[in-house]
């Protein structure tokens, strides 16, 4: 396998990536072209096609942002391959590249991998990556918020509707600057410059918003007094699931997050069965918020490497 043939991800590659994701529908929130494109510079992602699979990896991620679990000095970050037999491809990569470390490996790939006839010979370790498990919900429940279990969410949502005169808008190109202005205000309030994760997220958000016309995701915003009070965007992940990439609300408006979540699903995704609201990254407050909406399941992921 020649990694030297790999290329950086460009907008022109959207057709190729979409072809793979449509043929092999993902469960992982990471696997849309929008997500990979907006985070490509942070990860310094490269890709190539190999044996009918899309291979996405980075030489630089471990050097600049995170230590590899394998503790190999020259470890290479890989996402799980996209194609018909990802576990077979992982085995072949491990046989040729001892430094490979696969992240965000979905449960179904891991379960196939450990049954592989050559798995035991490679001295492979598997570590659950709980912080990157995705939360999956039924869209109808997040719209209607039924029963006692959603009581607190309903209260916040009703508080927003009762207290503010708002306007809900579907995102169009002429509204992008308003979203970016809210994002900047949000980041100043959260002191993003002191938090690498939030700072890099802001850059990724700008990458997505600046290329809205080409990436063709759907978004929405709530305006109060002609200012953006909340915005969000997402897209179809697989035939029955929409994934929400970003959701931000101004902290001065109580219930803003509940409102943008509810109105976006109701207006754009009412006929979709499931919504993937991505991971909590191990952030305690984010975990509590995501758990409060009662996920019906988690998309479990692991890190896999050679000892």
N, C-alpha and C positions, 0 to 999 in steps of 0.2 A: 504493500500500500504506500503510495507516494503522497504524503501530505503537502509536498512542495507544489502540487498542482492546485492547491486551494486558492480561493479568491475572497476578497472582502464582499460583504453583502451590500448591494446597491438597489435602488428603486426598480431598476430594470429587471431584477431577479424575482419580482413579485409573482409573475406568471408561473415560473418554475416551482417556487415554493407552494403556491396555491394548488398546483397540479398534484404535488405529493400529499398535501393535507386533505385534499378532496378524495384522493384514491385511498388514503390510509387515515381515516378520521381520528384525530387525537382526542384524548381526555385531558391531557396536561394543559394548563392555561398558557404555558410558555409557547406552545406550538401554533401560533398564527404568524403570518408574515409581519403584521403590524407590531406585535410584541418583539419579535427578533430584530426588526429594523430599528425600533426606537431605543433598544438597549445595545445595539451592535457596537457602539463606540465605547461604552463602559466595559463590556466583556472583551472588546477587540476581536469580534467573531470572524471566523473564516468558514468557508464551506466548500464541499466538492461532492460530486456524484460518484458513487463507487458501488459496483455490483447491484445496480438498481435501487440504491439507498441514498438518502441525503444525509451527509455526515457534516455536523456542525461542531466546531471546536475553537479553542483559544490557547495560544502559547502564553499569553501575557496575564490572564486573569489571576492565576495563583501568585504571580510575581508582584502584582500591584494591589490586590484587594483581599485575598483570602488564602490561608494556608491549606494545602492539600491534606486530606486525611491520611493519605499513604505516606506522608513525610518524605516523599522523594523530591529532591531538590529541583529536578527538571520535569516535574509532573505536568501533564497536559490536560486541560479541562475539556471534556466532551459532554455534549448532550446525548441522550439516548437516540440512536439512529432512527430515521424515518423511512419505512419501507416494509416489504412483506415479511421479512424475517430478521428483526432487529437483534434478537439474542444471538443468532448465528454470526452476524456481522460483529457484534461485541466480542465474541470469542476469537474471531480472526484478528481483530484489532489488538486484543490482549496478547495474542501469540506473536505479533509483530512489533508491538509498542508496549513495553513493560511499564512505561511512565503514564499510560492512559488512566484517567480517573473519570468515570461516568457519573454525572449528576442528573437529578430529576428523573431517575429511571422509574417508569410506572410499574405498578405491582404486577401486571400481566406479563411484562417483559422479564422482570426478575424471576417470576415463577417458572417461566419457560427456560430461562438461563440456567437455573440450578439443576434442571433435569438434563441438561446437555451432556452428551457422552464425554466431552473434553473438559467439562467444568472442573472436575476434581483435580486434574493435573496442573491447574494454573494457580493454585494457592490464592484464591480470590476471597476478599472480605466484602460483606454487605452491611451497611449501616443505615438504619431508618433515618430519614430526613424530615422529621415531624414539622419543623418550622416552614417547610415548603409544600406541605400537603394542601391541596385545594379544597375549598368549601363548596359543596354543591347543594342547591336548594330547588324546591319546586316553585316555578314562577307564580303559579296561582296563589300559593300561600304568601309570597312576599307582596303580592298585589292586595289580597283581601285581609291579610293578617288575622286569621280566624282564631277564635277560642282564647282561653285564659293564658296560654303560653306566649301569646304575642301582645299581651295587655300593655306592657311598658312601651313597646314599639308603636302601638296605636296611639298611646298618650302623647308621645313626642310628635308623631305625625299630625295629630289633631291640633296640638299646640301651635305648630307652624301654620296650619291652615287658618286657625282662629286669629292669630296675632299679626299676620303680614298680608298685605295686598301684593300679590306676586303675579308674574307672568311666566308661563312655561313655554320654552321655545325649542324646536328641533334645531340641532346645530347645522349651520351653513357657513360657507367660507367667510362671509362678512361678519360673523360673530366670533371668529377665532381670537381676535385681539382682546375682546372682553374676557374670554376664558383665560388668556395669558395674563391679563392684568390681575384677575382674582388669584391665579396661581402665584404670581409674584408677591401679592399681599399675604397670602397664606404662608409662603416660605419665609417672609420677613418675620411674621408673628411666631413661627415655629423655629426661628434661628437656624435655617437650613445650612448656612455656612459652617456651623459647628457640628453638623452631622453629615458624614459623607453619603450615607444612604439617601437622605432627603435631598441633598444637593444633586446627586446623580439622577434621582428620580425626576427632579425639575428639568434637567437637561433632556432626559428621555421624553418627558411630556411635550416639551417644545419641539423635539424632533417629530413626534406624531402630529401635533397640531399644525406645524409648518408644512406638512406634506399631506394634509387632510384630503385634498382633491384626488391625489394618486392612491393613497392607502384605502380610501372608500369605506372606512368604518362609520358607524352611526354614533351620534352624540346628542346631548341635550343640555340645556341650561335653564336655571331659574333666575329671573331678574326681579329686583326690588328697587324701586326708585331709579329705574333705568341703569342700574349697576348689576353686574353678575354676582349673584349670591351663592350659586352652586353650579357645578358642571360635572358631566360624566361622559365617558364614551366606551363603546364595546363593539362586539361583532359576533357572528356565528363561529363557534368553535368546532362543532360537528352537527349533523342533521337535527339533533334534538336539544342542543345546548348552546346558549349564548354565554360569552365570557365578558365580564366587566373589567376592563383594563384599569381605568382610573375613575375615581369619584372624590370630589373635593367640595367642601362647603365652607363658607365664611363663618368663623366662630361666633360672630355677634348675633346670628340668627338661630335661635333654639329650634331644633328639629330639622335643620337644613339637610343633613345627611339622609334622614328618613324620607324627607320629601323628594329629593332628587332620585333616590333609589326607587321609590314607589311610582313616581310619575313617569320615569324613563321606561320601566318595565311595562306599565299600563299602556303607554302610548306607542311603543315600538316593538315590544316582544310578547304581547299578550297571548299569542298563539304558539309560543315556544314552550316546550315542556319544562326544561331545566335551565338554571342559571349557575354558572361557575363564577364565584366572586374571589377567586385567586387565594393566595396564602396569607398567613398572618406574620410571617417572618420572625416569629418568636416574640413579638411585641405584645406585652400583657394586655394593654388596653384594646389593641386591635383584635386580639384573640377573644376577649370578652364580647366585643361588639359583633364579631362574626358568629360566635356561638349563640348570641341572643336571638338570632334569626332562625335557629334550629335547623342546621343542615341535615339533609336526609342521608348523606354519605360524604366521605372524604376521598379525594383522589390521592392515594398513598404513593409516596416516592422514596427512593433510596439512593445512596451513594455507593458505587461499586468500584473496587480497585484491587490491584494485585499487591499482596504483602511483600 
